[in-house]
Amino acid sequence: MCGRTSCHLPKDVLARACTYRDRQGRQRLPEWKDPDKYCPSYNKSPQSSSPVLLSRLHFEKDADSSERIIAPMRWGLVPSWFKESDPSKLKFNTSNCRSDTIMEKRSFKVPLGKGRRCVVLADGFYEWQRCQVNSQRQPYFIYFPQAKTEKSGSVGAVDGPEHWEKVWDNWRLLTMAGIFDCWESPEGGDLLYSYTIITVDSCKSLNDIHPRMPAILDGEEEVSKWLDFGEVSTQEALKLIHPTENITFHPVSCVVNNTRNNTPECLAPLNLLVKKELKASGSSQKMMQWLATKSPKKEEPKTPPKAESDVPQWSSQFLQKSPLPTKRGGAGLLERWLKQEKEEEPEAKRPHNQ
């Protein structure tokens, strides 16, 4: 399932991260619709507003269906046929839509048949792993592996807050397949656009955290086909709905458990969080200070190529131990950096392990 996301980038940076080519091959930026309704947040939950990509043809009758719009929409689909005047009175949960029953439920089948396909944008999403021994749950932040770019530099460049500003400037957004609908209150007023996120069985690397995951569209070709309802039929589009292994994750603080908490700490790697009983290294302290006080620079990013990873690459070595065997991946960039930094420190200055 998918019940919590992060989408904190400013709207101009978000639009640049969604650069695409139209049917004529021209590079374009999607146009914002109702940009004032976009509220960046590190901790978005159902019934909040999140940005989605969709075809311009949904709003303009003669538009090219390959052209795109970014629009904030309510998370939790309100069917167009809903008769109550208050959408919160909907008696069933529509924040997620299972791929295996999508054609059986009227709430999803009808808008899908009308071509109301969208792409939900996020930095990543959160999921909780239930401990086998007790009732405690460990949250994880899950996102696309990030490709090395000219701005992000080499491994040796991971030395402070400046690097992290460049990382966010070049962040590859998570693109999740969704369905939207348009509802009008019986009492009149503005139209309400809302969406649901399609879910599938989890990939192998995430299965120990949760058995379900969002249907992720991996790459521009998949995003384009999903959005272009004018050229791509429903049957063809549904072939894109399947699990992907192109995903990475790291554990995060339980601060994210409370939806009122909206700080960078929600998605910061757990083992980098500064704790009172530990003396963190100078570089780690600077990085956490930046995460707590700064916002990403609004610089023009370059489209990250699909290349070797060069920013945090966490994987299942961080999963809680359980009776089931877990797959252990290689150490990520930050882990290697912290290890190197630790080896270079004098023995007396090294923090004690928990």
TILUMGU-193808 format. One record per residue (C-alpha): residue number from 1; chain; x, y, z. Coordinates in Angstrom, 1 decimal, m for minus. Layout:
<recs>
NUM / A / X / Y / Z
...
</recs>
This chain:
<recs>
1 / A / 0.0 / 0.0 / 0.0
2 / A / 1.0 / 3.7 / 0.0
3 / A / m0.3 / 5.9 / 2.8
4 / A / 2.3 / 8.5 / 3.3
5 / A / 4.6 / 10.4 / 1.0
6 / A / 7.0 / 13.3 / 0.9
7 / A / 6.9 / 16.1 / m1.8
8 / A / 8.7 / 19.1 / m0.4
9 / A / 10.4 / 20.7 / m3.5
10 / A / 9.4 / 24.3 / m4.4
11 / A / 7.0 / 24.4 / m7.4
12 / A / 9.5 / 25.7 / m9.9
13 / A / 12.0 / 23.0 / m9.0
14 / A / 9.3 / 20.4 / m9.1
15 / A / 8.3 / 21.6 / m12.6
16 / A / 11.9 / 21.4 / m13.8
17 / A / 12.2 / 17.9 / m12.5
18 / A / 9.2 / 17.0 / m14.8
19 / A / 10.8 / 18.2 / m18.0
20 / A / 9.6 / 16.1 / m21.0
21 / A / 9.5 / 16.0 / m24.8
22 / A / 6.2 / 16.4 / m26.6
23 / A / 5.0 / 14.5 / m29.6
24 / A / 7.2 / 16.8 / m31.9
25 / A / 10.3 / 16.1 / m29.8
26 / A / 10.4 / 19.6 / m28.3
27 / A / 11.6 / 19.8 / m24.7
28 / A / 8.8 / 21.2 / m22.5
29 / A / 8.1 / 22.1 / m18.9
30 / A / 4.6 / 21.1 / m17.7
31 / A / 2.3 / 24.0 / m17.0
32 / A / 1.0 / 24.5 / m13.4
33 / A / m2.8 / 24.6 / m12.8
34 / A / m3.8 / 26.2 / m9.5
35 / A / m0.2 / 26.5 / m8.3
36 / A / m1.3 / 28.4 / m5.1
37 / A / m3.0 / 25.2 / m3.9
38 / A / 0.3 / 23.3 / m3.9
39 / A / 1.7 / 22.9 / m0.3
40 / A / 5.2 / 21.3 / m0.1
41 / A / 5.5 / 18.9 / 2.7
42 / A / 7.8 / 16.2 / 4.0
43 / A / 4.9 / 14.3 / 5.4
44 / A / 1.8 / 14.0 / 3.2
45 / A / m1.2 / 11.8 / 4.1
46 / A / m4.5 / 11.0 / 2.5
47 / A / m7.0 / 13.9 / 2.2
48 / A / m4.1 / 16.3 / 1.8
49 / A / m3.3 / 17.9 / m1.6
50 / A / m0.5 / 16.5 / m3.7
51 / A / 0.8 / 17.4 / m7.2
52 / A / 0.0 / 15.1 / m10.1
53 / A / 0.9 / 15.0 / m13.8
54 / A / m1.9 / 14.6 / m16.4
55 / A / m2.5 / 15.3 / m20.0
56 / A / m3.5 / 18.8 / m21.1
57 / A / m6.3 / 17.2 / m23.1
58 / A / m8.3 / 16.7 / m19.9
59 / A / m8.7 / 20.5 / m19.6
60 / A / m8.5 / 21.7 / m23.2
61 / A / m10.6 / 20.0 / m25.8
62 / A / m8.3 / 20.6 / m28.8
63 / A / m5.0 / 20.1 / m27.0
64 / A / m2.3 / 17.6 / m27.9
65 / A / m2.7 / 14.7 / m25.5
66 / A / 1.1 / 14.5 / m25.1
67 / A / 1.3 / 17.9 / m23.5
68 / A / 1.3 / 17.9 / m19.7
69 / A / m0.2 / 19.8 / m16.7
70 / A / 0.8 / 19.7 / m13.1
71 / A / m2.2 / 20.1 / m10.8
72 / A / m2.6 / 19.8 / m7.0
73 / A / m5.3 / 17.2 / m6.2
74 / A / m6.9 / 15.7 / m3.1
75 / A / m5.4 / 12.3 / m2.2
76 / A / m8.4 / 9.9 / m1.9
77 / A / m10.5 / 9.6 / m5.0
78 / A / m14.1 / 11.0 / m4.7
79 / A / m16.2 / 9.4 / m7.4
80 / A / m18.0 / 11.7 / m9.8
81 / A / m21.3 / 9.8 / m8.9
82 / A / m21.0 / 10.5 / m5.1
83 / A / m24.2 / 12.2 / m4.0
84 / A / m23.3 / 13.6 / m0.5
85 / A / m22.3 / 17.2 / m0.2
86 / A / m19.3 / 16.4 / 2.0
87 / A / m16.6 / 14.2 / 0.5
88 / A / m15.3 / 13.1 / 3.9
89 / A / m18.6 / 11.1 / 4.3
90 / A / m17.4 / 8.6 / 1.7
91 / A / m17.7 / 5.3 / 3.5
92 / A / m14.8 / 3.5 / 1.9
93 / A / m11.1 / 4.2 / 1.5
94 / A / m10.0 / 5.3 / m1.9
95 / A / m6.5 / 6.4 / m1.2
96 / A / m5.2 / 3.2 / m2.9
97 / A / m6.5 / 1.1 / m5.7
98 / A / m5.5 / m2.6 / m6.0
99 / A / m4.4 / m3.4 / m9.5
100 / A / m6.0 / m6.9 / m9.4
101 / A / m9.5 / m5.4 / m8.7
102 / A / m9.2 / m2.1 / m10.6
103 / A / m11.7 / m3.3 / m13.3
104 / A / m14.2 / m4.6 / m10.7
105 / A / m14.9 / m1.5 / m8.6
106 / A / m17.1 / 1.2 / m10.1
107 / A / m15.1 / 4.0 / m8.3
108 / A / m12.0 / 3.1 / m10.3
109 / A / m13.3 / 1.4 / m13.4
110 / A / m15.4 / 4.4 / m14.6
111 / A / m12.7 / 7.1 / m14.5
112 / A / m10.1 / 4.6 / m15.9
113 / A / m12.5 / 4.0 / m18.8
114 / A / m12.7 / 7.7 / m19.4
115 / A / m8.9 / 7.9 / m19.7
116 / A / m8.4 / 9.7 / m16.4
117 / A / m4.9 / 8.5 / m15.8
118 / A / m2.4 / 10.5 / m13.8
119 / A / 1.1 / 10.3 / m12.4
120 / A / 1.5 / 11.1 / m8.7
121 / A / 4.7 / 13.0 / m7.9
122 / A / 6.8 / 12.5 / m4.7
123 / A / 10.3 / 12.6 / m3.4
124 / A / 9.5 / 9.1 / m2.2
125 / A / 7.0 / 7.3 / 0.1
126 / A / 7.1 / 5.9 / 3.6
127 / A / 6.2 / 2.4 / 4.7
128 / A / 6.3 / 0.7 / 8.1
129 / A / 7.8 / m2.7 / 8.9
130 / A / 6.1 / m4.5 / 11.8
131 / A / 8.5 / m6.1 / 14.2
132 / A / 8.0 / m9.9 / 14.7
133 / A / 8.9 / m9.8 / 18.4
134 / A / 6.7 / m6.8 / 19.5
135 / A / 4.1 / m4.4 / 18.2
136 / A / 6.6 / m1.7 / 17.3
137 / A / 6.9 / m0.6 / 13.7
138 / A / 10.0 / 0.8 / 12.0
139 / A / 9.4 / 3.4 / 9.2
140 / A / 11.4 / 3.5 / 6.0
141 / A / 11.7 / 6.1 / 3.3
142 / A / 11.5 / 4.5 / m0.2
143 / A / 12.6 / 6.2 / m3.4
144 / A / 14.3 / 5.9 / m6.8
145 / A / 18.0 / 5.3 / m6.9
146 / A / 19.6 / 8.6 / m7.8
147 / A / 22.0 / 8.8 / m10.8
148 / A / 25.3 / 10.5 / m10.8
149 / A / 25.3 / 13.9 / m12.4
150 / A / 27.8 / 16.7 / m13.1
151 / A / 26.4 / 18.6 / m10.2
152 / A / 26.5 / 15.8 / m7.7
153 / A / 30.1 / 15.0 / m8.5
154 / A / 32.1 / 12.1 / m7.2
155 / A / 32.0 / 10.1 / m4.0
156 / A / 34.7 / 12.3 / m2.5
157 / A / 32.4 / 15.4 / m2.9
158 / A / 30.1 / 14.2 / m0.1
159 / A / 31.5 / 16.5 / 2.5
160 / A / 28.8 / 18.8 / 3.7
161 / A / 25.5 / 20.7 / 3.3
162 / A / 26.6 / 22.1 / m0.1
163 / A / 26.5 / 18.6 / m1.6
164 / A / 23.0 / 18.0 / m0.3
165 / A / 21.6 / 21.1 / m1.9
166 / A / 22.9 / 19.8 / m5.2
167 / A / 21.4 / 16.4 / m4.5
168 / A / 17.9 / 17.9 / m4.1
169 / A / 18.3 / 20.1 / m7.2
170 / A / 18.8 / 17.0 / m9.2
171 / A / 16.5 / 14.6 / m7.3
172 / A / 14.7 / 12.1 / m9.5
173 / A / 11.0 / 12.2 / m8.4
174 / A / 9.2 / 9.0 / m7.7
175 / A / 6.4 / 8.7 / m10.4
176 / A / 3.5 / 6.6 / m9.3
177 / A / 0.6 / 5.5 / m11.5
178 / A / m2.8 / 6.9 / m10.4
179 / A / m6.4 / 7.4 / m11.5
180 / A / m8.2 / 10.7 / m10.9
181 / A / m11.9 / 11.8 / m11.0
182 / A / m13.8 / 15.1 / m11.0
183 / A / m16.6 / 15.6 / m8.5
184 / A / m19.1 / 18.4 / m8.2
185 / A / m21.0 / 19.0 / m5.0
186 / A / m24.8 / 18.8 / m5.2
187 / A / m24.8 / 22.2 / m3.6
188 / A / m22.6 / 23.6 / m6.4
189 / A / m19.2 / 25.3 / m6.0
190 / A / m15.8 / 24.5 / m7.3
191 / A / m15.0 / 21.2 / m8.9
192 / A / m13.0 / 18.8 / m6.7
193 / A / m10.2 / 16.8 / m8.5
194 / A / m9.0 / 13.8 / m6.5
195 / A / m6.9 / 10.8 / m7.1
196 / A / m6.0 / 7.3 / m6.0
197 / A / m2.6 / 5.5 / m6.2
198 / A / m2.6 / 2.1 / m7.9
199 / A / m0.8 / m0.6 / m5.8
200 / A / 0.7 / m4.0 / m6.8
201 / A / 2.5 / m6.9 / m5.0
202 / A / 5.8 / m5.7 / m3.5
203 / A / 9.1 / m6.4 / m5.3
204 / A / 11.5 / m8.8 / m3.6
205 / A / 13.6 / m6.1 / m1.9
206 / A / 10.5 / m4.5 / m0.2
207 / A / 8.6 / m7.6 / 0.6
208 / A / 10.1 / m7.8 / 4.1
209 / A / 8.7 / m4.3 / 4.8
210 / A / 5.3 / m4.6 / 3.4
211 / A / 3.5 / m7.0 / 0.9
212 / A / 2.1 / m4.1 / m1.2
213 / A / 3.8 / m1.2 / m3.0
214 / A / 2.7 / 1.6 / m5.4
215 / A / 2.7 / 0.9 / m9.1
216 / A / 5.8 / 2.9 / m10.1
217 / A / 6.3 / 4.1 / m13.7
218 / A / 10.1 / 3.8 / m14.3
219 / A / 11.3 / 6.2 / m16.9
220 / A / 10.0 / 8.7 / m19.4
221 / A / 8.6 / 6.2 / m21.8
222 / A / 6.3 / 4.6 / m19.2
223 / A / 5.2 / 8.0 / m17.9
224 / A / 4.4 / 9.1 / m21.4
225 / A / 2.3 / 6.0 / m22.3
226 / A / 0.4 / 6.2 / m19.0
227 / A / m0.5 / 9.8 / m19.5
228 / A / m1.3 / 9.8 / m23.2
229 / A / m4.8 / 8.5 / m23.1
230 / A / m5.5 / 9.9 / m26.5
231 / A / m3.0 / 7.5 / m28.2
232 / A / m2.6 / 4.7 / m25.7
233 / A / m5.6 / 2.5 / m24.8
234 / A / m6.6 / 1.4 / m21.3
235 / A / m5.6 / m2.2 / m22.1
236 / A / m2.1 / m1.1 / m23.3
237 / A / m1.6 / 1.3 / m20.4
238 / A / m2.5 / m1.4 / m17.8
239 / A / 0.5 / m3.5 / m19.1
240 / A / 2.7 / m0.9 / m17.3
241 / A / 1.3 / m1.8 / m13.9
242 / A / 3.7 / m4.2 / m12.2
243 / A / 6.3 / m4.2 / m9.4
244 / A / 9.7 / m2.7 / m10.1
245 / A / 13.0 / m3.7 / m8.4
246 / A / 14.5 / m0.3 / m9.3
247 / A / 14.0 / 1.1 / m5.8
248 / A / 16.0 / 1.8 / m2.8
249 / A / 15.3 / 2.7 / 0.9
250 / A / 16.6 / 3.6 / 4.3
251 / A / 15.2 / 3.6 / 7.8
252 / A / 14.0 / 6.9 / 9.2
253 / A / 12.9 / 8.3 / 12.6
254 / A / 9.5 / 7.6 / 14.2
255 / A / 9.0 / 11.4 / 14.0
256 / A / 7.3 / 10.7 / 10.6
257 / A / 4.6 / 8.6 / 12.5
258 / A / 2.8 / 11.8 / 13.4
259 / A / 1.3 / 13.6 / 10.3
260 / A / 1.7 / 17.0 / 12.1
261 / A / 5.5 / 16.6 / 11.9
262 / A / 6.7 / 18.3 / 8.7
263 / A / 10.5 / 18.6 / 9.0
264 / A / 13.5 / 17.2 / 7.0
265 / A / 14.0 / 14.8 / 9.9
266 / A / 11.1 / 12.8 / 8.6
267 / A / 13.1 / 11.5 / 5.6
268 / A / 16.7 / 11.8 / 6.9
269 / A / 18.6 / 8.4 / 7.3
270 / A / 18.1 / 7.2 / 10.8
271 / A / 21.7 / 6.5 / 11.6
272 / A / 22.6 / 10.1 / 10.6
273 / A / 20.2 / 11.7 / 13.1
274 / A / 22.0 / 13.6 / 15.9
275 / A / 21.3 / 12.0 / 19.3
276 / A / 22.1 / 13.6 / 22.6
277 / A / 24.0 / 10.6 / 23.9
278 / A / 26.3 / 10.5 / 20.8
279 / A / 28.9 / 12.9 / 19.7
280 / A / 28.4 / 13.2 / 15.9
281 / A / 31.3 / 14.1 / 13.6
282 / A / 31.7 / 17.6 / 12.3
283 / A / 30.5 / 16.8 / 8.8
284 / A / 27.4 / 15.0 / 10.0
285 / A / 26.6 / 17.8 / 12.3
286 / A / 26.8 / 20.3 / 9.5
287 / A / 24.6 / 18.1 / 7.2
288 / A / 21.9 / 17.8 / 9.9
289 / A / 22.1 / 21.5 / 10.6
290 / A / 21.4 / 22.2 / 7.0
291 / A / 18.5 / 19.6 / 6.9
292 / A / 16.9 / 21.4 / 9.8
293 / A / 17.3 / 25.0 / 8.7
294 / A / 17.7 / 25.3 / 4.9
295 / A / 15.7 / 24.8 / 1.8
296 / A / 17.0 / 23.4 / m1.5
297 / A / 18.4 / 26.0 / m3.9
298 / A / 16.2 / 26.8 / m6.9
299 / A / 18.8 / 26.1 / m9.6
300 / A / 18.3 / 24.8 / m13.1
301 / A / 18.9 / 21.0 / m12.8
302 / A / 20.2 / 18.9 / m15.6
303 / A / 18.3 / 15.8 / m16.5
304 / A / 20.0 / 13.0 / m14.6
305 / A / 21.1 / 10.2 / m16.9
306 / A / 20.6 / 6.5 / m16.0
307 / A / 24.1 / 6.0 / m14.8
308 / A / 25.9 / 4.6 / m11.8
309 / A / 24.5 / 5.7 / m8.4
310 / A / 26.4 / 8.4 / m6.5
311 / A / 24.0 / 9.6 / m3.8
312 / A / 22.5 / 7.6 / m0.9
313 / A / 22.0 / 4.0 / m2.0
314 / A / 20.6 / 2.2 / 1.0
315 / A / 19.1 / m1.3 / 0.6
316 / A / 17.8 / m4.2 / 2.7
317 / A / 20.8 / m4.4 / 5.0
318 / A / 18.8 / m1.9 / 7.1
319 / A / 15.8 / m4.2 / 7.5
320 / A / 14.9 / m5.4 / 11.0
321 / A / 16.0 / m8.9 / 11.8
322 / A / 13.1 / m11.4 / 11.4
323 / A / 12.6 / m15.2 / 11.1
324 / A / 12.5 / m14.7 / 7.3
325 / A / 15.8 / m14.5 / 5.5
326 / A / 16.5 / m11.0 / 4.1
327 / A / 18.5 / m10.0 / 1.1
328 / A / 21.7 / m8.0 / 2.0
329 / A / 22.8 / m5.4 / m0.5
330 / A / 26.0 / m3.4 / m0.8
331 / A / 26.8 / m0.4 / 1.4
332 / A / 25.6 / 2.9 / 0.1
333 / A / 27.5 / 6.1 / m0.5
334 / A / 26.8 / 7.7 / 2.8
335 / A / 27.7 / 4.5 / 4.7
336 / A / 31.0 / 4.3 / 2.9
337 / A / 31.7 / 8.0 / 3.5
338 / A / 30.9 / 7.7 / 7.2
339 / A / 33.1 / 4.6 / 7.5
340 / A / 36.0 / 6.4 / 5.8
341 / A / 35.5 / 9.4 / 8.0
342 / A / 35.5 / 7.2 / 11.1
343 / A / 38.7 / 5.5 / 10.1
344 / A / 40.4 / 8.8 / 9.6
345 / A / 39.4 / 10.2 / 13.0
346 / A / 41.6 / 9.8 / 16.1
347 / A / 40.5 / 6.9 / 18.3
348 / A / 39.5 / 9.2 / 21.1
349 / A / 37.1 / 11.2 / 18.9
350 / A / 35.1 / 8.3 / 17.5
351 / A / 31.5 / 8.0 / 18.7
352 / A / 30.5 / 4.9 / 20.6
353 / A / 28.3 / 2.5 / 18.7
354 / A / 24.8 / 1.8 / 20.0
</recs>
